[in-house]
């Protein structure tokens, strides 16, 4: 009798396990399959800056944009700047379906960040990757400055890109700059907007960074930046030597094709305000022509 009871319990266990598992390898609520944890393909989000320019601009391969924003407590970007940023994306690309998801992460507790540390945080916290017709972008709003900044000397970085779908915005630095600026009624929103738009301009492939210039307008003294005065992508916003980019997956020392100068962006915004122009600069006709040539929206009037 005892032997029969054991057999009966074994049969019940087998039935329970069979009913609780999937027979086709589909993902369950915790991201597992019959073959173990599902592997996420990160390879297409680990390319060089500008490598996904056409995919961002056009709807040929991806018709949806998913932007994952992570931030340390107290350093979430303003809603107004993020709305301005999405307007900028819709104006220059064919991406009408844009979703932004926000994720607060614990403060890393760093006094400053190297790009390698920013990259490590992304690998730990990023959850959005290219999937089907969705292209994913990752932006980290940092609660500490870029390594090597000197606020007293005015040498500060407000943003940088270092891969095809990766950006960092130094939100703490932006807030410090905005607190001492009086060029507009909303300096924080304007600096955030200009920083986001400029850095994403490099993910668009500007200038000659994955999107080939139709007419020559690259600054000879500042690669990947525009030489047209007043353009969002002009060279005065950049500082530092940032010509090398990360390899596809390697952990070599990371550099950025652009480290956006806080002093430079303040100067440009102040100049725009003094001229009575829109405070946040826009892309000049040459940059717009380049984007149109690489799958972006047609230039108005063309």
C-alpha positions in Angstrom: 0.0 0.0 0.0 2.8 2.4 0.9 4.5 1.6 -2.5 1.2 2.4 -4.3 0.9 5.7 -2.5 4.4 6.7 -3.6 3.5 5.9 -7.2 0.3 7.9 -6.9 2.1 11.0 -5.5 4.8 10.7 -8.2 2.1 10.7 -10.9 0.5 13.8 -9.4 3.8 15.6 -9.3 4.5 14.9 -12.9 1.0 16.2 -13.9 1.5 19.3 -11.8 4.9 20.1 -13.4 3.6 19.4 -16.9 0.6 21.8 -16.4 2.8 24.5 -14.9 5.3 24.6 -17.8 5.2 25.6 -21.4 5.5 23.1 -24.1 6.5 25.6 -26.8 9.4 27.5 -25.2 7.4 30.7 -24.8 8.4 33.3 -22.2 6.7 33.1 -18.8 5.9 36.1 -16.5 9.5 36.1 -15.1 11.3 36.0 -18.4 12.2 32.2 -18.4 11.8 29.6 -21.0 12.0 25.8 -21.0 15.6 26.3 -22.0 16.5 28.6 -19.2 16.7 32.4 -18.9 15.9 34.2 -22.2 19.0 35.8 -23.8 18.7 39.5 -24.7 20.4 40.5 -28.0 22.3 43.6 -27.1 24.6 43.6 -30.1 22.7 46.1 -32.2 22.7 48.6 -29.3 26.5 48.4 -28.8 27.7 49.9 -32.1 29.6 53.1 -32.7 27.9 56.5 -32.5 26.0 57.3 -35.7 25.8 53.7 -36.8 22.0 53.7 -36.4 21.4 57.1 -38.0 19.3 55.8 -40.9 17.3 53.5 -38.6 16.5 56.4 -36.3 15.6 58.8 -39.1 13.6 56.5 -41.4 10.9 53.9 -40.8 12.5 51.3 -43.1 13.6 48.9 -40.4 12.1 50.4 -37.3 8.8 52.4 -37.1 8.7 52.8 -33.3 11.1 54.5 -30.9 11.4 53.4 -27.2 13.4 55.8 -25.1 14.5 54.5 -21.7 15.4 57.2 -19.2 17.1 56.3 -16.0 18.0 58.8 -13.3 19.2 59.0 -9.8 16.8 60.2 -7.1 16.0 63.9 -7.4 17.5 64.2 -10.9 14.6 63.3 -13.2 14.6 65.6 -16.3 11.8 68.2 -16.5 8.7 67.1 -18.3 8.9 70.3 -20.5 12.4 69.4 -21.8 11.4 65.9 -22.5 8.3 67.1 -24.5 10.5 69.5 -26.4 12.9 66.6 -27.1 10.1 64.4 -28.5 8.9 67.3 -30.7 12.5 67.6 -32.1 12.5 63.9 -32.9 9.2 64.0 -34.7 10.2 67.1 -36.6 13.3 65.5 -38.0 12.5 61.8 -38.3 9.6 59.6 -39.5 9.1 58.2 -36.0 5.6 59.2 -34.9 5.3 56.3 -32.5 7.6 57.4 -29.6 7.4 56.1 -26.0 9.4 57.3 -23.1 9.7 55.1 -20.0 11.3 56.4 -16.8 13.2 54.3 -14.3 14.6 55.7 -11.0 17.8 53.9 -9.9 19.7 54.2 -6.6 22.4 56.8 -6.6 25.7 55.3 -7.6 27.3 57.5 -4.9 30.1 58.7 -7.2 31.8 62.1 -7.0 32.2 62.1 -10.8 31.8 59.7 -13.7 34.1 58.3 -16.3 32.5 57.0 -19.5 33.5 53.5 -18.4 31.5 54.0 -15.2 28.5 55.3 -17.2 28.8 52.3 -19.5 28.9 49.9 -16.5 25.7 51.6 -15.1 24.0 51.1 -18.4 24.9 47.4 -18.6 23.5 47.0 -15.1 20.3 49.0 -15.5 19.3 49.1 -19.2 16.2 47.0 -20.0 15.2 48.3 -23.4 16.9 46.9 -26.5 16.0 46.8 -30.2 13.2 44.3 -30.6 11.3 43.7 -33.8 10.3 47.0 -35.3 11.1 48.9 -32.1 14.4 50.8 -31.9 15.5 51.4 -28.3 17.5 54.4 -26.9 19.0 54.7 -23.5 19.6 58.0 -21.6 21.1 58.3 -18.1 20.6 61.5 -16.2 23.6 61.6 -13.8 23.7 63.0 -10.3 27.5 63.7 -10.5 29.7 65.6 -13.0 31.9 64.2 -15.7 35.3 63.1 -14.6 37.8 65.9 -15.1 35.3 68.8 -14.9 36.4 72.0 -13.3 33.4 74.2 -12.4 35.6 77.0 -11.1 37.3 77.2 -14.5 34.1 76.8 -16.4 35.2 73.5 -17.9 32.2 71.3 -17.5 30.4 68.8 -19.6 26.6 68.7 -19.8 26.2 65.7 -22.1 27.9 63.0 -24.2 27.2 60.2 -26.6 29.4 57.1 -26.8 27.4 54.5 -28.7 24.7 54.3 -31.4 21.8 54.3 -28.9 23.5 55.5 -25.7 23.6 59.0 -24.1 24.5 60.5 -20.8 23.2 63.9 -19.5 25.0 65.4 -16.6 21.9 66.7 -14.9 23.5 67.8 -11.7 25.9 70.0 -13.7 23.0 71.4 -15.8 21.1 72.4 -12.6 24.2 74.2 -11.2 24.6 76.1 -14.5 20.9 76.9 -14.7 20.8 78.2 -11.1 23.2 81.0 -12.0 21.8 81.9 -15.4 19.3 84.6 -16.2 19.2 84.5 -20.0 15.6 83.2 -20.0 12.7 82.6 -17.7 13.3 78.9 -17.9 17.0 78.3 -18.0 16.9 74.7 -16.7 14.4 73.6 -19.4 16.3 75.4 -22.1 19.7 73.9 -21.2 18.2 70.4 -20.9 16.4 70.8 -24.2 19.5 72.1 -26.0 21.7 69.4 -24.5 19.3 66.5 -25.4 18.8 67.9 -29.0 22.5 68.4 -29.6 23.6 65.0 -28.4 20.8 63.3 -30.3 22.0 65.2 -33.4 25.1 62.9 -33.2 22.9 59.8 -33.0 21.3 61.2 -36.2 24.8 60.9 -37.6 25.6 64.6 -37.6 28.1 65.8 -38.8 29.7 63.2 -41.1 29.2 60.7 -38.2 27.1 58.1 -40.0 25.1 60.7 -42.1 27.2 62.0 -45.0 27.1 65.8 -45.5 25.5 66.8 -48.8 27.5 70.0 -48.8 30.7 70.4 -46.8 29.9 72.2 -43.5 32.0 70.2 -41.0 34.3 72.4 -38.8 37.9 71.5 -39.7 39.0 72.2 -36.1 36.2 70.2 -34.5 35.3 66.9 -36.2 31.6 66.0 -36.4 30.4 69.5 -35.7 28.9 72.2 -37.9 30.7 75.4 -39.0 27.5 77.3 -39.6 27.0 80.1 -36.9 23.9 79.6 -34.7 23.4 76.0 -35.7 22.5 73.5 -32.9 25.5 71.4 -34.0 28.1 74.1 -34.2 31.6 73.5 -32.9 31.7 76.1 -30.1 29.6 73.7 -28.0 32.3 71.0 -28.0 35.5 70.8 -26.1 38.1 68.1 -25.5 39.6 65.5 -27.9 36.9 63.0 -28.5 37.6 61.3 -31.9 37.7 57.7 -30.9 34.5 55.7 -30.2 33.9 52.4 -28.5 34.2 49.1 -30.4 31.1 47.1 -30.9 31.3 45.0 -27.7 34.9 45.5 -26.4 35.7 47.0 -23.0 38.4 49.3 -24.3 38.7 52.8 -22.8 35.6 54.6 -24.0 35.6 58.1 -25.6 32.8 60.2 -27.1 32.6 62.0 -30.4 31.2 64.9 -28.5 31.5 66.2 -24.9 29.1 69.1 -24.8 30.6 72.1 -23.1 28.5 73.8 -20.4 30.2 77.1 -20.9 29.7 76.9 -24.7 26.0 76.0 -24.5 25.3 78.9 -22.0 27.1 81.3 -24.4 25.1 80.2 -27.3 21.8 80.3 -25.5 22.6 83.8 -24.2 23.5 84.9 -27.7 20.2 83.5 -29.0 18.2 85.4 -26.3 20.1 88.6 -26.9 19.2 88.5 -30.6 15.6 87.9 -29.7 15.8 84.5 -31.4 14.3 81.3 -30.1 16.5 80.5 -27.1 17.2 76.9 -28.0 19.0 76.8 -31.3 17.8 74.6 -34.2 19.5 72.7 -36.9 20.6 74.9 -39.8 19.6 74.1 -43.4 22.8 72.2 -44.2 22.2 69.8 -41.3 18.6 69.4 -42.2 19.5 68.6 -45.8 21.9 65.9 -44.5 19.2 64.3 -42.4 16.8 64.3 -45.3 19.4 62.7 -47.5 19.8 59.8 -44.9 16.1 59.0 -44.5 14.9 61.9 -42.4 11.9 64.1 -43.2 12.2 66.3 -46.3 13.5 69.8 -45.8 10.6 72.3 -45.9 10.2 73.8 -49.3 12.2 71.1 -51.1 
